[in-house]
């Protein structure tokens, strides 16, 4: 009796792959365009932005077909939507703000950058009534872990300081590169300068503008 | 009994004849007679027509949905799409000497913007710097305002005003205010400015002896609309 050990599923898959002719890599998972096509990056770009969903099925691009005016309407509408900026805004206020350590205010909440890369331009404003001299350094910060940690993107933080009245400061950062399929939050971080442990009456306002940028999208 | 049955039969025949004689008219898509509103691409065609990217093919009432896009047409479509997606800017810059804050002046007004038929969003930022002489100490408040035409009253457009305390020593101080995304109504003109005045509860009074301001508003395409062709159908 001859005993033959059963082949593992992975081994079978390897054998099958070795036995079959080399499969051409697909472009954007379209079976009629392969990755070596010089226009594949353009097809990827369109598919990541959902400008094309496929032609007669979601696995066919029909690269040799002429474009009908009906289809063109869909392509242009979807392209226009992908290029239209979106916004995340937030405002906040309070009677006092303790600053034993840096405080994050005006958190925009989650902003999902789906399937294609974007850039963000963010501006934040803080107003406070300082009965006694105070000093804070203002930063634009972002978080990709729901606010657990924050990263400053401000190269030149704004110093807000003085006493005996209302103070107003603004800080901004343009063209922050955002990765595709990543969730971001934006906020203003107030770092207390030596001698400052709290602010009195305060308010803040932030506006984040997200726009398409060139770069690698996902999943294609 | 037979007469009643004959009458019912006649009524039935007449009803069918009338139905055949007056076919139900499908609603037009974006005013085009060759695309009806049930076409799954109708909302896309409305999007294009609202932005002036298509104005029809052989006539203003035909879209020619099954016609192929020539490279010549494509160049027109892409140019119009590019124009629709290009932001428009409205800005105001000014400076001056004495300024009576009790008049609630609106500074740095932008020129009037008349939105096209397509939907748009405005957003922006403005600042005012002002300084007072030794006789004037007060709290100053700045609000970004807008109005639908040059003779209408100004309305607050920014929910968070900016404030600062002018302490009468001539130091230049000021405030920045934001315009959060503001939905513009198609075809309705709009203008923006910065309104400045003494804060409520400010105990002392006075005027600026010098000031300057700047306001920049960016106007972008917006995704949806209801005018003139409802893209959300």
Interface residues (C-beta under 8 A of the other chain):
Chain A: X66 X67 X68 X69 X70 X71 X72 X73 X74 X76 X77 X78 X79 X80 X81 X83 X84 X85 X87 X89 X91 X123 X125 X127 X129 X164 X165 X166 X167 X168 X169 X170 X203 X204 X205 X207 X209
Chain B: X35 X39 X41 X43 X44 X45 X47 X48 X51 X53 X54 X57 X63 X64 X65 X66 X67 X68 X69 X74 X77 X81 X84 X85 X121 X123 X125 X127 X139 X140 X158 X159 X160 X161 X162 X163 X164 X165 X167 X174 X175 X176 X177 X178 X180 X181 X199 X220 X221 X222 X223
